[in-house]
Amino acid sequence: KQEVTQIPAALSVPEGENLVLNCSFTDSAIYNLQWFRQDPGKGLTSLLLIQSSQREQTSGRLNASLDKSSGRSTLYIAASQPGDSATYLCAVRPSTGGFKTIFGAGTRLFVKA
Amino acid sequence: NAGVTQTPKFQVLKTGQSMTLQCAQDMNHNSMYWYRQDPGMGLRLIYYSASEGTTDKGEVPNGYNVSRLNKREFSLRLESAAPSQTSVYFCASSEQYAGSQPQHFGDGTRLSIL
C-alpha cells in the first residue's frame, strides 16, 4: 500500500533563507507527484506537478524534483518570504490500483520577517 | 473565477442528523472528488466520480453517499452523522481522472458532529 511521508512536520526559518521540504513515498509505481500549498482555512492550491517521466519542475522561486527509484521528492523554495508561510502537501498518484491520489500530512512552514 | 465552490462553509450537526454537502465546478471538468482532512493525517479520498454518471468508492467511504447530479455538481451525503465524521471536507475536480492535469480544490466545509 502506498504511503506518503513528509518531514519535518513543521519548520520555522528567517526571511531570505533557501529551504528544502521533503516528501517520501513507499511505492515507486507512480503516475505523477504533485505539490500543493494550503493556507489556513483555505483549500489546496496546486504548485507543481511532476510526471513520472520527469525529474523536476520549476515555477518562479519553486523547484520540485522527483527521484522515483528512491521514492523521494523535494520542494526547494529560494529566498523565502513571509508570504510563503503555509502548509505544503505532497501527493502521489499511483499508476496501479485505480489511480487514487495519496496525500502526505504536510509540512507547516513559517517564515519570520 | 469561481473554480470549485462548496456550500456550506461551516456546519454543526447533532449525532444522527443527516446533511448534504454541495459542490459545483465551472471549469467543465470531467472528474470530481470528495476528500476529508483530519489533523496529522493528510487528505483521504471518500468518493470520486471519474466522469458524469459514474461514482466509485475511495479510501474511506463508510457512512457516506454521493451523487453526481450533472457534469458541474457532485454532492456528499451523511445519512446519520457520527462524531467520527467531524472533519474538514474538500471537493476537487480535474479535467480527466487518469490524466496529467492537476486537481483544483474548493475552500472546504468545516463540519462538527456533537
Interface residues (C-beta under 8 A of the other chain):
Chain A: V4 A9 Y31 N32 Q34 F36 G41 K42 G43 L44 T45 S46 L49 Q51 L89 A91 G98 F99 K100 T101 F103 G104 A105 G106
Chain B: V4 Y33 Y35 G40 M41 G42 L43 R44 L45 Y48 D56 G58 E59 F90 A92 Y97 A98 S100 Q101 P102 Q103 H104 F105 G106 D107 G108
